[in-house]
Amino acid sequence: MNDQDPLALLLKKWRHQPREVPDFNRSVWARLQAKPATEDSSLPGRLLPFPLASTRWAMSVAASLLVLLSLAAGSGAAFAYESINRDERMASAYARTIDPLQMTSSHAHR
Amino acid sequence: MKRWLWPFGLALVAAVAAFAITRHCVDRSMPDEMTWLREEFALTPAQVTAIEQLNIAYEPICDDHCQRISSARRRLKTLEAAPNTPGAELAAAQTAWQGLCDECTTATRAHLEAVAAQMSPEQSKRYLELVGPKLTRRDLGKPFGLR
């Protein structure tokens, strides 16, 4: 952008003139009085202790904890499921290796 | 309100993914059948050797049964699919199929019992109770996919 550029010249000359709003202050106060501040009714505000609920990271911390707990719960459930069914599944797999009717039905062979 | 929904959605997805991945990993770490047999029924080295010998002896019998079952199944399918198969021929093939199923289930059961006989009485009972019901039962020995 050089000094001869019409846009550059125009921008140099341009000054913002905010529009006067005569009752701006009054209208702001009127809106504040119409809806006064209340206690934090959000979920973390109600569930978490004040210092944690008031931090800007409360949402991120709670979401991260929730995801970590879910990961642990998912893995735990899978381990429990596998340990409960392990013998049955291994017995089925073993039976398939000695039973020709099952072998030929699944196209598998020892 | 929607702002509070996405962590729960993400948590649900994480839990399902963790479940699936863990199951996949556990599946991959499953032992082979002989290792499972040795560990589950606390087999001694002598018992393992004896069972391996039984498996080696059973293998050609099993191979023979597999081949005969496959060809009998194919034959039955062909006969059932053909519109003008004589009833007597179809009945003969079905009878042969039932006879073959009987022979296979008897041989499999005999092998199962021979393996069980190598174990201690308590483990033998457990083995038969656990594996016995997993074998094809005679009444289920119908050709798969056939009406």
Interface residues (C-beta under 8 A of the other chain):
Chain A: L43 M59 A62 A63 L66 V67 L69 S70 L71 A72 A73 G74 S75 A77 A78 F79 Y81 E82 R86 D87 E88 R89 M90 A91 S92 A93 Y94 A95 T97 I98 D99 P100 L101 Q102 M103 T104 S105 H109 R110
Chain B: R3 W4 P7 F8 L10 A11 L12 A14 A15 V16 A17 A18 F19 A20 I21 T22 R23 V26 D27 M30 P31 E33 W36 L37 E40 Y58 E59 C62 D63 H65 C66 I69 S70 R73 C101 C104 T105 T108 H111 L112 L130 V131 K134 L135 T136 G141 F144
